[in-house]
Amino acid sequence: MEETKGISDPENGSSSYGGLPPNPLSFSSSSSSSAAAAALYRQQQTFDGDRFSAPKSLVRHPSLVKTKVSALSVENEFALDKIEFVPAMRSGAWSDIGSRSSMEDAYLCLDNLMDSFGLEDPEDGPTTAFYGVFDGHGGKHAAEFACQRIPRYIVEDREFPSDINKVISSAFLRTDTAFSEACALDGSLSSGTTALAALLTGRSLVVANAGDCRAVLSRQGKAIEMSKDHKPMSCKERRRIEASGGYIYDGYLNGQLNVARAIGDFHMEGMKRKKDGSNGGPLIADPELMTTKLTQEDEFLIMGCDGVWDVFMSQNAVDFARRRLQEHNDPVMCSKELVEEALKRKSGDNVTAVVVCLQPQPPPNLVAPRLRVQRSFSAEGLKDLQSYLDDLGC
């Protein structure tokens, strides 16, 4: 059976130098019938039992020297801002089945998105990288489907890369629609998945999230959350759910699902469609986007499923990963250590982590500056001191 590349092995990690996703040129066009799409998806599922194969090689970077830096002055910060920073992407991922009976997570690391699909980057344009984490529920098919389709729909979009935000949102929704059509023809595919995708083009970082996976950026050791968890109990999601006719019971959407946004789940009554059969149910696949311009201060990005964040606070994960990268500067080893630490902390889910290094060198040691405090006596205080000394006969 042919091997599917670029999707996670439940127990082994992979580096960004490894497997590639399916070539988009080999897919049928968007005008193909739904039956053909479902059949094609079935052919592309290449399992070895319940496991995907993934490269085991660890790629180590030669830059292992720890560097001490002092606090930057205002002049130095201004000078750095004037230098055009270009991130040097290196990525790795690791996944573990954990205490669950089956593996429902998938991930993808593409340091050069266009090259991975056999296409060329625009002339004189920056390289685009894609990273994704997909946490399935009710089965693994939705996660695998989204892992393949979202990057493919991005590169196929005519507005890519001119309008990244619009393109990545469209890719999520097209994937949701395509999976609905596939499930209508093959009920055994019925399942759902959360989806977290990061697109880096030059200095621009765009993170799209639907569900409770999370992306956290390390900026000089400070955790910057690049996504929000879509839980039914959050105020924003609760208002939207209730406005669309849904309800929350014991923290679960319609008493069934513990996320407020996901791809798939068309088999669950009242989720994607209202009771009258019309669209507009409480569960949506629309991603929430967050963007930032990367600078020299940005060190690495962590992406993980909720199995990571159930036992790690964002800053805790950044501190942990930063120490490990200072030791070996290897994103594959770092992602593996994050997953293993999550399991040691009794995470009860599948656990998947992706680490994207943005610098060629390891994160520097941060040294807090010692402030010089000037102390002085007032004239009145000096008089009191002199009077005290005179009384002592000094």
Secondary structure, DSSP 8 states (H G I E B T S, - for coil): -----SS--SS--EETTS-----GGGS--TTS-HHHHHHHHHHH---BTTB----------S-----EE----HHHHHHHHHS------EEEEEEE-TTSSS--EEEEEESSHHHHTT----TT---EEEEEEEEEESSSHHHHHHHHHHHHHHHH-TTTTTTHHHHHHHHHHHHHHHHHHHHHH-GGG--EEEEEEEEEETTEEEEEEESS-EEEEEETTEEEE-S----TTSHHHHHHHHHTT--EETTEETTTBS-SB-EE-TTSTTTSB-TTS-B--S-B---EEEEEE--TTEEEEEEE-HHHHTT--HHHHHHHHHHHHHHH--HHHHHHHHHHHHHHTT--S-EEEEEEE-SSS---EE------------HHHHHHHHHHHHHTT-
